[in-house]
Amino acid sequence: MKKKQTDREVFRDSVSTIDESGRRNWIYPVKPSGKFYNYRVYLSYLLLAILVFTPFIRVNDRPLFLFDILEGRFILFGKIFWPQDFFIFGLTMITLIVLLILFTVAFGRIFCGWICPQTIFMEMLFRRIEYFIEGSASKMKLRDKRPWDWEKIRVRGTKYVVFWGVSFLIGNIFLAYIIGSDQLLEIVTSPPTEHLTGFIAMLIFTTVFFFIYSWFREQVCIVVCPYGRLQGVMLDRDSMVVAYDYVRGEPRGKISKTAPDDLGDCIDCDLCVKVCPTGIDIRNGTQMECVHCTACMDACDSIMEKVNRPKGLIRYASEEGIAKNKPLRYTPRMRIYSVVLLALVGLLSFILVTRPDVEARILRVGGQLYHIQEEEGTISNLYNLHLVNKTFREVPVELRLLNYDGRIDIVGDRQLNVPAESNIQSPILIYLDRDQIQQRTTEIEIGIYSGDDRISTYRTNFHGPN
């Protein structure tokens, strides 16, 4: 028993997908089934449907989502964003990182097993296609060991052709998010020679996507993604994880007439290992490779049901809960993290909702201080005005001084009409009465109006004599 226990500790010295010689240990996970797997299937199909159909949804004749990297134009929920809004993008990324960290500390790696695109594509799309074409995991393993014959070429060739086709389809869907569905349909229905560069780029993307899901697979989670390594410092004893109840399950052993009376509920069937997509043994505890996909939970529950023992030997739990045999509870720390999560989402939503339709930037012209008009008793400063229209309609704009009496003249005496999804620049002169200038630098507020509606306010400095 001591030697067997020592053998179980070997997992700490290696990765489940690499053998002792350093070569790839190919994983043949058994197709899971059960309550949690069905929930994941429903959620995955919903997310895949959102991915496929969202590029074709239009609001005010514009895409619901568009990430036009080449032109620096982004549309989210029907609102347009420009490079000037990069701070919102940065804030969004910081918020998402904090959300992910806090969510992991409180609720473990649920994101990886239930929402992560890598898991959804691999387990709920390509793996299911593989099961349909090649059969069970044992058949795939036996077919790999066989020499190449017509049956093996036919099955593998069919799978790879389907994998390639699905990868190409997904690549075009991603492209629709970048160039828009209208332009995508135009490209698809025209000869490849008319857009050869884009066609070659799509073939490269398809090849990379095909390589990931036909060969690289779980190595993305283990080797490439840093999240698995970070979870070791983000989880603690109260975090919710997919865990094996060692208090109830140990010592494990097969069911037999000669089995000791002190055996735990684990019958050592290893089905939890066979269904794991990363090849780990969850009974060794939380590991870097575990993506919390719940396949082991369903597998263990099915065995417990057959041997008339309570389900939940492997379940969502915390290390503290298992050690003290307590049910998972919503701890005060989880409540605090949940409040922080909601506050961050609320802050980001507030920034997005209150973002002005027209953004103004007014900068004083370099090298010029001020000009005194002796006859009318005013002082003028020259500025450069830059207006960015973040809507899909033309916006007429008027500038008004808010905190001082004065006037604003547009050089060229023209109207400020900002075209839809565009920007304009114009020099402007701001005049203030000389008796209003009490110091060298005066802060002024300029209201940007469209009709009677003030759409934004801009503050800048006005220079004058001491």
FIROFI-201005 format. One record per residue (C-alpha): residue number from 0; residue in one letter; x, y, z. Coordinates in pm, whole numbers. Example, Ala and Ser with C-alpha at 12.3 -4.5 7.8 and 13.67 -1.06 7.14 Angstrom:
<recs>
REC   seq   type     east    north       up
REC     0      A     1230     -450      780
REC     1      S     1367     -106      714
</recs>
This chain:
<recs>
REC   seq   type     east    north       up
REC     0      M        0        0        0
REC     1      K      291      230       73
REC     2      K      444      164     -272
REC     3      K      108      228     -440
REC     4      Q       73      558     -256
REC     5      T      425      654     -366
REC     6      D      334      578     -727
REC     7      R       35      811     -701
REC     8      E      267     1099     -607
REC     9      V      460     1067     -936
REC    10      F      208     1299    -1107
REC    11      R      366     1594     -929
REC    12      D      690     1547    -1124
REC    13      S      545     1553    -1475
REC    14      V      265     1677    -1699
REC    15      S      -11     1431    -1786
REC    16      T       36     1476    -2161
REC    17      I      413     1413    -2162
REC    18      D      566     1069    -2101
REC    19      E      897      989    -1928
REC    20      S     1093     1028    -2252
REC    21      G      951     1376    -2309
REC    22      R      728     1275    -2601
REC    23      R      362     1362    -2645
REC    24      N      126     1135    -2452
REC    25      W     -183     1138    -2672
REC    26      I     -511     1167    -2481
REC    27      Y     -812      954    -2580
REC    28      P    -1087     1080    -2349
REC    29      V    -1400      868    -2321
REC    30      K    -1709     1056    -2440
REC    31      P    -1871     1199    -2126
REC    32      S    -2240     1190    -2047
REC    33      G    -2454     1308    -1763
REC    34      K    -2634     1605    -1616
REC    35      F    -2347     1854    -1615
REC    36      Y    -2233     1754    -1962
REC    37      N    -2584     1817    -2096
REC    38      Y    -2586     2160    -1933
REC    39      R    -2254     2238    -2099
REC    40      V    -2386     2120    -2434
REC    41      Y    -2688     2352    -2412
REC    42      L    -2473     2649    -2307
REC    43      S    -2215     2576    -2577
REC    44      Y    -2475     2559    -2851
REC    45      L    -2620     2889    -2731
REC    46      L    -2276     3055    -2737
REC    47      L    -2194     2907    -3078
REC    48      A    -2526     3034    -3213
REC    49      I    -2446     3381    -3079
REC    50      L    -2102     3364    -3244
REC    51      V    -2245     3259    -3582
REC    52      F    -2546     3489    -3607
REC    53      T    -2422     3806    -3433
REC    54      P    -2226     3941    -3737
REC    55      F    -2550     3935    -3938
REC    56      I    -2754     4132    -3681
REC    57      R    -2785     4498    -3776
REC    58      V    -2895     4804    -3578
REC    59      N    -2980     5118    -3776
REC    60      D    -2835     4949    -4083
REC    61      R    -2504     4894    -3901
REC    62      P    -2356     4571    -3757
REC    63      L    -2425     4499    -3393
REC    64      F    -2053     4418    -3355
REC    65      L    -1767     4519    -3583
REC    66      F    -1393     4520    -3511
REC    67      D    -1247     4697    -3814
REC    68      I     -882     4693    -3711
REC    69      L     -755     4823    -4046
REC    70      E     -959     5145    -4026
REC    71      G     -954     5171    -3648
REC    72      R    -1333     5158    -3630
REC    73      F    -1517     4947    -3374
REC    74      I    -1891     4902    -3327
REC    75      L    -2024     4753    -3004
REC    76      F    -2397     4713    -2948
REC    77      G    -2461     4953    -3233
REC    78      K    -2233     5230    -3095
REC    79      I    -1921     5328    -3285
REC    80      F    -1580     5363    -3120
REC    81      W    -1264     5522    -3260
REC    82      P     -895     5516    -3161
REC    83      Q     -971     5819    -2943
REC    84      D    -1174     5581    -2727
REC    85      F     -875     5355    -2665
REC    86      F     -885     5441    -2296
REC    87      I    -1227     5270    -2283
REC    88      F    -1073     4962    -2444
REC    89      G     -789     4969    -2191
REC    90      L    -1033     5009    -1903
REC    91      T    -1240     4723    -2042
REC    92      M     -937     4493    -2058
REC    93      I     -834     4584    -1703
REC    94      T    -1190     4525    -1584
REC    95      L    -1205     4187    -1756
REC    96      I     -873     4081    -1604
REC    97      V     -986     4186    -1257
REC    98      L    -1319     4014    -1316
REC    99      L    -1143     3695    -1416
REC   100      I     -910     3704    -1117
REC   101      L    -1184     3776     -865
REC   102      F    -1417     3524    -1026
REC   103      T    -1145     3258    -1011
REC   104      V    -1062     3329     -648
REC   105      A    -1426     3286     -553
REC   106      F    -1561     3033     -803
REC   107      G    -1258     2854     -947
REC   108      R    -1203     2784    -1317
REC   109      I    -1568     2767    -1420
REC   110      F    -1482     3001    -1707
REC   111      C    -1240     2745    -1855
REC   112      G    -1482     2454    -1847
REC   113      W    -1803     2633    -1942
REC   114      I    -1732     2952    -2141
REC   115      C    -1374     2950    -2276
REC   116      P    -1378     2941    -2661
REC   117      Q    -1093     2687    -2665
REC   118      T    -1295     2441    -2454
REC   119      I    -1618     2500    -2643
REC   120      F    -1459     2453    -2986
REC   121      M    -1257     2150    -2875
REC   122      E    -1500     1957    -2659
REC   123      M    -1836     2064    -2797
REC   124      L    -1758     2091    -3167
REC   125      F    -1447     1916    -3294
REC   126      R    -1448     1636    -3035
REC   127      R    -1813     1558    -3100
REC   128      I    -1744     1548    -3475
REC   129      E    -1454     1313    -3400
REC   130      Y    -1672     1079    -3193
REC   131      F    -1932     1077    -3473
REC   132      I    -1679      989    -3745
REC   133      E    -1423      773    -3562
REC   134      G    -1634      617    -3289
REC   135      S    -1541      564    -2925
REC   136      A    -1210      649    -2761
REC   137      S    -1106      281    -2758
REC   138      K    -1167      254    -3135
REC   139      M     -958      565    -3196
REC   140      K     -675      427    -2984
REC   141      L     -677       92    -3165
REC   142      R     -692      266    -3504
REC   143      D     -386      472    -3415
REC   144      K     -188      158    -3338
REC   145      R     -285      -10    -3665
REC   146      P      -79       35    -3984
REC   147      W     -226      259    -4251
REC   148      D     -488       74    -4453
REC   149      W     -789      180    -4660
REC   150      E    -1025      190    -4361
REC   151      K     -787      407    -4158
REC   152      I     -722      641    -4453
REC   153      R    -1096      672    -4520
REC   154      V    -1192      749    -4158
REC   155      R     -902      984    -4085
REC   156      G     -930     1153    -4423
REC   157      T    -1302     1215    -4370
REC   158      K    -1238     1360    -4025
REC   159      Y     -963     1592    -4142
REC   160      V    -1167     1714    -4440
REC   161      V    -1458     1794    -4207
REC   162      F    -1222     1956    -3956
REC   163      W    -1075     2171    -4234
REC   164      G    -1419     2272    -4359
REC   165      V    -1535     2367    -4009
REC   166      S    -1212     2563    -3953
REC   167      F    -1263     2750    -4280
REC   168      L    -1624     2828    -4186
REC   169      I    -1522     2957    -3843
REC   170      G    -1248     3166    -4005
REC   171      N    -1505     3334    -4230
REC   172      I    -1730     3399    -3930
REC   173      F    -1442     3571    -3749
REC   174      L    -1372     3767    -4068
REC   175      A    -1733     3892    -4065
REC   176      Y    -1661     4057    -3729
REC   177      I    -1370     4247    -3890
REC   178      I    -1503     4355    -4231
REC   179      G    -1880     4318    -4182
REC   180      S    -2124     4058    -4312
REC   181      D    -2209     4254    -4628
REC   182      Q    -1849     4274    -4742
REC   183      L    -1793     3910    -4645
REC   184      L    -2085     3793    -4861
REC   185      E    -1951     4004    -5147
REC   186      I    -1607     3843    -5115
REC   187      V    -1747     3489    -5083
REC   188      T    -1956     3527    -5399
REC   189      S    -1668     3671    -5607
REC   190      P    -1368     3483    -5755
REC   191      P    -1070     3437    -5515
REC   192      T     -842     3608    -5769
REC   193      E    -1014     3940    -5697
REC   194      H     -898     3931    -5335
REC   195      L     -601     3696    -5348
REC   196      T     -417     3843    -5048
REC   197      G     -720     3808    -4821
REC   198      F     -785     3457    -4953
REC   199      I     -428     3350    -4870
REC   200      A     -460     3506    -4524
REC   201      M     -783     3310    -4470
REC   202      L     -612     2986    -4574
REC   203      I     -331     3056    -4325
REC   204      F     -582     3122    -4046
REC   205      T     -774     2806    -4137
REC   206      T     -454     2602    -4129
REC   207      V     -360     2733    -3784
REC   208      F     -713     2672    -3654
REC   209      F     -715     2322    -3805
REC   210      F     -373     2246    -3651
REC   211      I     -488     2355    -3305
REC   212      Y     -798     2135    -3296
REC   213      S     -666     1836    -3487
REC   214      W     -327     1800    -3317
REC   215      F     -234     2066    -3058
REC   216      R     -564     2032    -2866
REC   217      E     -532     2031    -2488
REC   218      Q     -175     2162    -2515
REC   219      V     -326     2509    -2562
REC   220      C     -456     2495    -2205
REC   221      I     -146     2329    -2061
REC   222      V      139     2493    -2252
REC   223      V       13     2819    -2407
REC   224      C     -258     2960    -2180
REC   225      P     -111     3123    -1866
REC   226      Y     -440     3094    -1677
REC   227      G     -374     2740    -1553
REC   228      R      -45     2847    -1397
REC   229      L     -200     3157    -1244
REC   230      Q     -477     2963    -1075
REC   231      G     -226     2818     -831
REC   232      V     -180     3160     -671
REC   233      M     -541     3271     -711
REC   234      L     -716     2977     -542
REC   235      D     -731     2919     -169
REC   236      R     -900     2669       59
REC   237      D    -1239     2842       28
REC   238      S    -1243     2863     -353
REC   239      M    -1503     2656     -532
REC   240      V    -1333     2388     -741
REC   241      V    -1408     2049     -894
REC   242      A    -1281     1834     -609
REC   243      Y    -1259     1472     -504
REC   244      D    -1392     1402     -153
REC   245      Y    -1091     1212      -20
REC   246      V    -1241     1197      330
REC   247      R    -1530      993      202
REC   248      G    -1350      815      -83
REC   249      E    -1028      692       82
REC   250      P     -894      435      117
REC   251      R    -1011      337     -231
REC   252      G    -1041      -19     -357
REC   253      K    -1233     -256     -578
REC   254      I    -1562     -404     -457
REC   255      S    -1517     -771     -369
REC   256      K    -1608    -1022     -102
REC   257      T    -1253    -1014       33
REC   258      A    -1225     -633       39
REC   259      P    -1151     -475      378
REC   260      D    -1441     -323      567
REC   261      D    -1274       18      600
REC   262      L    -1265       96      228
REC   263      G    -1400      432      117
REC   264      D    -1663      495     -150
REC   265      C    -1413      522     -438
REC   266      I    -1401      183     -612
REC   267      D    -1088      278     -811
REC   268      C    -1256      235    -1150
REC   269      D    -1046      515    -1303
REC   270      L    -1340      634    -1514
REC   271      C    -1280      989    -1389
REC   272      V     -933      966    -1545
REC   273      K    -1057      813    -1872
REC   274      V    -1307     1094    -1941
REC   275      C    -1067     1378    -1854
REC   276      P     -977     1580    -2166
REC   277      T     -635     1664    -2019
REC   278      G     -564     1316    -1882
REC   279      I     -528     1399    -1511
REC   280      D     -648     1210    -1206
REC   281      I     -871     1451    -1013
REC   282      R     -823     1234     -704
REC   283      N     -473     1379     -675
REC   284      G     -625     1719     -601
REC   285      T     -656     2043     -795
REC   286      Q     -394     2054    -1072
REC   287      M     -278     2302    -1332
REC   288      E     -422     2092    -1618
REC   289      C     -773     2078    -1472
REC   290      V    -1019     2302    -1660
REC   291      H    -1318     2220    -1437
REC   292      C    -1514     2070    -1726
REC   293      T    -1715     1846    -1484
REC   294      A    -1665     1534    -1701
REC   295      C    -1522     1350    -1399
REC   296      M    -1822     1455    -1189
REC   297      D    -2068     1300    -1433
REC   298      A    -1854      986    -1468
REC   299      C    -1824      936    -1093
REC   300      D    -2194      999    -1034
REC   301      S    -2283      731    -1288
REC   302      I    -2062      478    -1109
REC   303      M    -2192      572     -764
REC   304      E    -2545      519     -892
REC   305      K    -2456      170    -1017
REC   306      V    -2297       63     -687
REC   307      N    -2577      217     -477
REC   308      R    -2362      480     -311
REC   309      P    -2436      853     -272
REC   310      K    -2346     1076     -563
REC   311      G    -2112     1371     -524
REC   312      L    -1787     1189     -449
REC   313      I    -1645     1429     -706
REC   314      R    -1832     1758     -694
REC   315      Y    -1812     2133     -677
REC   316      A    -1666     2198     -333
REC   317      S    -1389     2377     -149
REC   318      E    -1084     2222       13
REC   319      E    -1201     2357      348
REC   320      G    -1547     2210      295
REC   321      I    -1411     1864      215
REC   322      A    -1164     1861      504
REC   323      K    -1439     1951      752
REC   324      N    -1720     1768      569
REC   325      K    -1924     2082      519
REC   326      P    -2141     2171      220
REC   327      L    -2028     2445      -16
REC   328      R    -2141     2779      115
REC   329      Y    -2153     3134      -12
REC   330      T    -1883     3282      211
REC   331      P    -1856     3650      310
REC   332      R    -1546     3673       92
REC   333      M    -1745     3551     -209
REC   334      R    -2011     3811     -133
REC   335      I    -1751     4087     -124
REC   336      Y    -1597     3970     -451
REC   337      S    -1940     3953     -610
REC   338      V    -2009     4314     -505
REC   339      V    -1673     4420     -652
REC   340      L    -1756     4237     -975
REC   341      L    -2092     4412    -1002
REC   342      A    -1933     4749     -922
REC   343      L    -1675     4708    -1198
REC   344      V    -1936     4606    -1451
REC   345      G    -2155     4895    -1341
REC   346      L    -1868     5146    -1375
REC   347      L    -1783     5025    -1724
REC   348      S    -2149     5030    -1826
REC   349      F    -2186     5386    -1694
REC   350      I    -1884     5501    -1896
REC   351      L    -2022     5341    -2212
REC   352      V    -2372     5483    -2165
REC   353      T    -2256     5837    -2083
REC   354      R    -1997     5855    -2361
REC   355      P    -2070     6167    -2571
REC   356      D    -2186     6127    -2932
REC   357      V    -1942     6396    -3047
REC   358      E    -1600     6422    -2888
REC   359      A    -1412     6754    -2902
REC   360      R    -1046     6828    -2859
REC   361      I     -943     7197    -2847
REC   362      L     -571     7271    -2832
REC   363      R     -401     7607    -2833
REC   364      V     -183     7668    -3138
REC   365      G      180     7631    -3040
REC   366      G      410     7932    -3048
REC   367      Q      130     8189    -3002
REC   368      L       25     8341    -2670
REC   369      Y     -254     8593    -2728
REC   370      H     -356     8888    -2942
REC   371      I     -501     9217    -2812
REC   372      Q     -772     9397    -3009
REC   373      E     -734     9753    -2879
REC   374      E    -1038     9894    -3061
REC   375      E    -1292     9649    -2917
REC   376      G    -1108     9586    -2590
REC   377      T    -1079     9209    -2628
REC   378      I     -810     8946    -2615
REC   379      S     -807     8648    -2852
REC   380      N     -642     8305    -2847
REC   381      L     -606     8077    -3149
REC   382      Y     -697     7710    -3110
REC   383      N     -720     7400    -3323
REC   384      L    -1061     7229    -3299
REC   385      H    -1097     6856    -3367
REC   386      L    -1447     6704    -3363
REC   387      V    -1512     6329    -3387
REC   388      N    -1864     6208    -3468
REC   389      K    -1931     5876    -3296
REC   390      T    -2278     5829    -3443
REC   391      F    -2418     5713    -3775
REC   392      R    -2575     6050    -3863
REC   393      E    -2446     6395    -3948
REC   394      V    -2434     6621    -3643
REC   395      P    -2445     7005    -3669
REC   396      V    -2232     7153    -3391
REC   397      E    -2221     7494    -3224
REC   398      L    -1961     7611    -2971
REC   399      R    -2057     7831    -2676
REC   400      L    -1857     7979    -2388
REC   401      L    -2009     7868    -2058
REC   402      N    -1826     8044    -1775
REC   403      Y    -1726     8374    -1940
REC   404      D    -1888     8628    -2170
REC   405      G    -1719     8623    -2507
REC   406      R    -1746     8479    -2850
REC   407      I    -1607     8197    -3060
REC   408      D    -1532     8253    -3428
REC   409      I    -1476     7970    -3672
REC   410      V    -1194     8060    -3909
REC   411      G    -1344     8074    -4256
REC   412      D    -1686     8161    -4113
REC   413      R    -1834     7820    -4188
REC   414      Q    -2084     7589    -4025
REC   415      L    -1960     7294    -3818
REC   416      N    -2137     6989    -3956
REC   417      V    -1958     6670    -3855
REC   418      P    -2024     6387    -4106
REC   419      A    -2145     6051    -3979
REC   420      E    -1866     5818    -3858
REC   421      S    -1608     6085    -3940
REC   422      N    -1422     6386    -3802
REC   423      I    -1338     6744    -3896
REC   424      Q    -1069     6990    -3793
REC   425      S    -1082     7370    -3797
REC   426      P     -893     7661    -3641
REC   427      I    -1104     7876    -3407
REC   428      L    -1057     8211    -3234
REC   429      I    -1190     8269    -2882
REC   430      Y    -1242     8629    -2770
REC   431      L    -1277     8748    -2409
REC   432      D    -1321     9105    -2280
REC   433      R     -994     9239    -2146
REC   434      D    -1144     9330    -1807
REC   435      Q    -1232     8963    -1751
REC   436      I     -866     8858    -1761
REC   437      Q     -727     8885    -1407
REC   438      Q     -429     8650    -1444
REC   439      R     -198     8505    -1705
REC   440      T     -385     8177    -1740
REC   441      T     -762     8150    -1718
REC   442      E     -956     7825    -1738
REC   443      I    -1254     7844    -1973
REC   444      E    -1536     7600    -2038
REC   445      I    -1667     7544    -2389
REC   446      G    -2001     7376    -2447
REC   447      I    -2045     7166    -2760
REC   448      Y    -2411     7193    -2864
REC   449      S    -2622     7024    -3125
REC   450      G    -2929     7241    -3143
REC   451      D    -3036     7309    -2786
REC   452      D    -2874     6990    -2651
REC   453      R    -2532     7014    -2493
REC   454      I    -2357     6696    -2597
REC   455      S    -2025     6755    -2419
REC   456      T    -1814     7009    -2232
REC   457      Y    -1447     7086    -2289
REC   458      R    -1212     7276    -2058
REC   459      T     -898     7452    -2176
REC   460      N     -669     7743    -2081
REC   461      F     -693     8098    -2212
REC   462      H     -376     8311    -2200
REC   463      G     -364     8686    -2146
REC   464      P     -143     8958    -1996
REC   465      N      -73     8962    -1623
</recs>
